[in-house]
Amino acid sequence: MDSTATDRFDTSRFEAGRFEAGRDRLATLAYRLTGSAADAEDAVQDAFLHWQAADRQHIKVPEAWLTKVVTNLCLDRLRSARARRERTAGAWLPEPLLDGDPMLGPADTFEQRESVSLAVLTLMERLSPLERAVYVLREAFSYSHAEIGEILDVTESASQQHLHRARRRITAAGRRGGEVDAASARRVVEEFLDAASSGRTERLVALLTDDAIAVSDGAGLAVRLLQFDTPRRIAAVVRAGFKSTPAKRRLAGGTPAIHYALVNGAPALLFVVGDQVTGAVTFDITDGRIATVRGIAASARLVRLAEAWRQHGPDTPLVAQW
C-alpha cells in the first residue's frame, strides 16, 4: 500500500473513531426522540453514512453537526406516513429498555431520568415533532434555546414557544408516577405479583390508585392496544392474565421464570424462558400505589431488552416456574 493510500486509510479510521466516540450519545438522543430503539439505531447508522459522505474539513464542531443530523433524521421518521399510521392507529408503545442500557443515556438529574421514562415517552406522543425535539434537547440535554434554534432551523423565540407548549401539554396530560424509593417500589411490585398470582382481587384493588390505568399490546396479536381503567376492572384483567395455563406457556415457548428488574428507571416484572425475555410488565408508582400497568409481549418491542438481559447475568427469580 503506497503512502497516500495509507494516509487515506488512517484518516478514515480516525474519522470513524470520532463518530464512534459519540455514538452512545447520539443513540440516547434518537431514542428519546422516537421512543423506539430500532428507529434510534437506524437513525444513528444513517447519520454515520452522512458523516462519511460529508466534507468534514468544513465541519467546525462535529458534535453539533451530528446532533443536528440525528435530530432531523428522527423528525423525518416521526413525520413519515408509516409512523403516523402506527401511532394514530392506537397500537404504539415505547420500546422498553433495561436499566444500564447506554441508550438510556445520562441519569444525573430528575429531568434526564423523567424524559426517558415510559410515562413521559408515551405522553410525548401528544406533541408535534418539533415540540418533542425541543423538549428533549432542552430537558434531557440542556441545550440553550439559541443552540436548539440552530439545530432545528427555528428562531430562539420559536424554540421557547415550542418548549412552553410541550411542557403544558405533558403537564395537562398528567404524569403517571414519579421518583420512588427503590426498596418501596420493589415491595409494591412483589405484593402485586403475590396478589395477582393468588387471585386476591381486593388486595389488587387496594394496590391501585383510584385513577389507575392498564395498557397491553396483546402480545402483538391485537390490532390496537388493550386499555383498561377503574381498579376493579384492572384487577380482574390482571388476575386472569397472571393465571398460568398450558396455552400461555406454549405461547411463551416454555415455562417462564418471573424476575424483578428496572426498565426505563421504573420497576418491572420480566417473564423469562431460558435466557429469552418473552414479556415485560412495567409499573408507574405514586405514593406507594400503582398508577399504571403496562403489559408488553410483542417480540418486536423486546428485542433490545432481551439482548441486554442475556448479558445481565443470572439472578434469583421471584417465581422460578410460572
N, C-alpha and C positions, 0 to 999 in steps of 0.2 A: 504494500500500500504506500503510495507516494505521500509526501509531507502535506500536500494540500488536502488530500482525501482524509488523512489523519486529523488535520485541524478541523475539517468539517464534522468528522465523527465526534471529536472531543467537545466541540461547541454544541452539537445536537444533544449529546449526553448531558452536558451541563445545563442546557435549557430545559430538558426533560426533568432533570433533578430539581430545578427551581419550581417547576409545576408540581411535582410530586410532594414537595415540602409543604405546599398549601392545599393539597388535595382534601384532607380531612376537613379543613375549614370550609372549603367550597361545598363539600357534601353536606355539611351541617347546615349551611345556608340553603341549599337546594331542598333538603328535607323539610325544613321549616316552611319554605315557600309552597311546596307541593303536597306535603303530608304523605308522600309516597317514597319509600326507599328505592324502589325500582326506577321511578322517574328521576330521583336525585342522582342515582348512579349514571343514568343515561345523559342527564344534563352535564354532569362533570366530564364524562367522556367526550361529549360534543365540544365542550369548552377546550379540552386538550387538543382536539383537531383544529379548532380556531387558533389556538396558541401556536401550534406547529406551522400553520399557514400564514401567520401574521409576520409583518416586518417588525421584528422585536427591537430593532435599533431605535424605533420611534415610540416605543412604549416606555415612558418615563417611570411609571410606578406600576409594576406588574400586578401587585395585589389588587389595586384599584381597578385595573383593566380587566382582570379575571373576574372580580366581583360583579362588574357591570355585565360582562358576557354571560355569566351563570344566571344572574338575576333576570336578564332579558330572555334567555332560553327557557327559564321556568315560567315566565309570564306568557310566552308563546304556548307552552303546554297547557297552562290554565285557561287560555282563551281558545284552545283548539276545539273543534266540533266534537271530537271524541270525548274530551274531558267534560264538556258541557253536558253531553248525553249521559255520561256515567254519574255525574254529580247531581244533576237535576232529576234523574230517574229514582232517586232515593235509595241507591244501592251502594253509596260510598261511605267508607270509614277510613280514618287514618291508619297507616300501616304501623303496627306496634313494634317497638324496639326494646331489646333487653338492656337494662341499665349497664353502663360500662361500654356500650357501643360508641365508637368515636363519632358516629354520625349524629349522636345527640348533642355533641358539642359542649361548650362551656356551661358550667352549672354553678358559677360563683355567686350569682345574685338571684334574688327571687324572680326578677323579670326574666332572666335567662331560663330558669327552671320552668317557670309557668308557660313560656312561649313554646315549649316543646311537649307540654302535657297533652294527652289525648283530648282533654276537655277543651283546651284553647285551640288546638288544631281543628277540632270539629267546629267550634264557634267561628273560626276564621273563614269557613265556607260561606258565611253570610256577607263577607267583604268582597268588594270588587278586587280584581287582580292588583291594581295599583295601591289600593288601601292595604291589602295584605302585604305587599312588598315594603311599603313604608313602615308598617307596624313591625315587621320582622327586622328590618335594617336598623330601626331606632331602638326597639325594646330589647332585642337579643344581641345586637352587635354595637349598639351605642354610637352609630354614625350620626353626625350632625345633619341638620336639615340642608345645609349647603352641600354636603357630600352626597346625601340622598338625591338631591336635585340633579347633580351631575350624573349619578348612576342611572336615574330614570328619565333624564331629559325633561324635567319639570322645574318650575321655579321653586325657590325656597319657601315662599308663602304657600304654594300649592302643596308642597310636602307637609307643611304644618297642618293644613286643612285636611289632608288625607288621614294624617295621624289622629286628629281630633275626631273625625267621623269613625275611624276604626275603633278607637277606644270606647266611644259612645255606644257603638253597635254591640261590641263584645260585652260591655257592662250591662246594657239593656237586655241582652240575651241571657245573661246570668251565668256566672262561672259555676261549675259543678265541682266542688271540692276545694282544696287548698293545701297548704303545708300541714302535714300531720306528723306527730311523733312516731318514729319507726316502730317502736315496741307496741304502741297503742294500735297502729294500723294493722300490724300482724295479728294482734289479739282479736280485733273485729273480724278480720277475714277468716281466721280459724273458727270463730264462733259461727260465722255464716256457713262455712263448709260443714261444720258439725250439724247445724240445724237443717241445712239442705239435704244432707245425706240421710238423716234420721226422719225426715218428713215433718219436722216440728214447725208447722206453719205459723203459729203465734210467735215463736221466737224469731222467725224470719221477719215477720211484720215489725216487730219491735226493733230490729236492727236497721230498718229502712227509715229514711226521712219521710215526712208526710207528703212531700212533692217528688219522691224518688221516681226515676225512670230506668227502664231496662231496654237495651238495644242488642239485637243479634243479627248476624249475617246469614243465619240459617245454614251454616257450613258451606256457603257459596251456592246452595241449591235454590234459594229464594230469589225472585226477580227484584224484590225490594227488601230493604231492611225490615226486620220484625221489631216493632216497638210496643212497649207496654208501660202503662202508668198505673198509679194507685198501689200502695203497698200490698194489699191483698191479692191483686191480680199478679203482681210481680212474684210474690211468694208462691203462688200456685204454679206459675210457669217455671220458676227456679226449682221447686220441689220435683216437678215432672222431669225437668231437664237433667237434674243430678241423680235421677234414679237409673242405676246401671242395668242395662239389658243386653242380651246377646246381639241384637240388631245394632245397638250403639257401638259395641265392641268390634263388630265386623266393620262398621263404617270407619272406626278409628284405626283399623288394621291390627288390632290386638287388644290386650288388656292394659289400659293406661295406669301409670302412677300419677298422683297429683302432687305437684311441687308448689311451694310458695316462692314468689320471685318479685322483683321490682321491674316494672315495664313503664317506660317514659316517666320515671320518677314516682309512679303510683303502685300500690300493692296489686298483686295479681296471682291467680292460680293458673298453672300450666299443666295441661294433660300431655303426658309424655309416654310414648311407646318405644321402648329401647332407647335410642338417643334422638328420636324424632318428635318434635312438638306437633301435636295434632290439634290442639285447641288452646285458647287463652281466654280467661275471664278476668277483666280488669275492673277496678273499683275506684270511684271518687268518694272520699270520706269527708264529711263535715261534722264537726262537733261530736265525734265518736259514733256517728251513724253513716250508713251508706246512702249517698245521693244518686249515684249512677252505677249501673252494672252493664258491662259490655261483653257480649259473647262473640268471639272471633274464631272461626274454624275453617274459613275458606283457605285452602292451601296456598293460594297466590299471595295472600296477605301475611303469611307466616314464614316466607322463605328466609328472609334475613334473620329474623328472630330465631328460627330453627338452627341456622348455621352458627349463630352466636352461642346458642345453648349447647351445641355439640362441643364447643371449645370451653364451656363453662366449668366442666368438671362435675363429678357426681356429688350430690348432697343427699341428705335424708328426706325422703318424701313425707308429706303429711298423710297421704294414703298410699300404701305400697301397691295395692291392686284395687282398681275401681270396678 
